[in-house]
């Protein structure tokens, strides 16, 4: 049975992992939380890869009301990864996908160097605001 499962995974391009939920949203851990510039919103960034390492990232972002803690619907989110020590960001624009109201997936964010990165978020639509979450990436 296990041999058949492993063969099926190999055929599909998957690899077994030590942790059954590794890489899944349910196993995501908060890697940064900040209040927005106005203080009205809370921006939380989660990752299933911890500790964070350099390379292409897939992150979950939750936007909630700072007082009620409820998700904020109608938000259009954009992100600019920035490495303050080097004075540059990345050339490719990360993909932002709405998963549900106030919940987003940010993918294709190639944070190619270890060190401190900022995720500079712009929120538009139902609200106009911004937030910066700082992440530290290892090798």
Buried (B, 14 or more C-beta within 10 A) or exposed (E): EEEEEEEEEEEEEEEEEEEEEEEEEEBBEEBBBBEBBEEEBBBBBBBBBEEBEBBEBBBBBBBBBBEEEEBBBEBEBBBBBBBEEEEEBBEEEBEBEEEEEBBBBBEEBBBEBBBBBBBBBEBEEEBEBBBBBBBEBEE
